[in-house]
Amino acid sequence: MFSLEQHCQLLAKYYLFYFDGTYPRTHSLTELLRELAKHSEGVAQLLRGESYLYVSKLEDAYVASRCMPREYDKQEVGAHA
């Protein structure tokens, strides 16, 4: 989960740099996606409904792994693990 969240962060930062020439100096995936949503309706959809729940879970996993790591089982992560 930690690696997936970091991958999403880096991808969002790449596209923000591509579009804007800079990106926010943050580790908040939600904040990065909000900035990127200004350029893409598809990204904006990630911040709505059930998709937003997945984004926030990824962000929680990142914070938790930095502070107090815990194990995720396959059912919790889903079939894509």
N, C-alpha and C positions, 0 to 999 in steps of 0.2 A: 504494500500500500504506500509506503514511504517513497519508494522508487517511482511508482506511477504518478504520485503527486508532484514529485520533483520534475519528472518528464513533462507534465502538463505546465508547470511553472516556466520551465525553460522554453517550451514551445510558444507559450503566450508571450514571453519576453522577446523571443525572436521576431514574431509577427508585429509586435508593438514597435520594435526597433526598425523593422522593414517599413511600416506605415508612417511612423512619427519621427524616426531618427533617435528615439530615446524610449525609455520605459521607466515606470516607477520603481524605486529601490525598496522593494517590499518582498516578503515571502508569502503574502496573502494571495492565494489563487483567486479568491472572489474579487479582490480589488483589481487584479490583473485582467480578469475576464470582463469586469465592468468597463475598463478602459478599452479593451479590444472590441467589445460589443458596439462601440461607436463606429466601427468600421465594418461590422458583419452582423446581419440579422440572425444568422445561424448561431453565432456565439451568444447573442442576446437571448436566444431560446434556452441556452444552458442555464440561464439564471432565472428560469421560471418553472413552476410546477415541480414535478418529480425529479427532473434533471438537476434542479437546484439542490435537492436533498443529496444527490450523489456528489456534487461539487463540494458541499459543506462537509460531507463524510470524509472526502479525500483530504480536505484541509484539516479536519479534526485528527486524521491519522498522522498527518505531518507533525502537528503540534504535539500530539501524544507521544510519538516516537522520539521526539527531541527531549521531552520532559520525563515521561514515564512510559517506556515501551510496554506494549501488551501484544499478545498473540491474537491473530484473527483466524478463524476457522474457514474452511472452504465454502461453507454455506453462507457465511457472512460476507465474504468477498464476492461470491457469485461464481458462475460457471466459466467466467473468462480468466480465472486465475491459472 
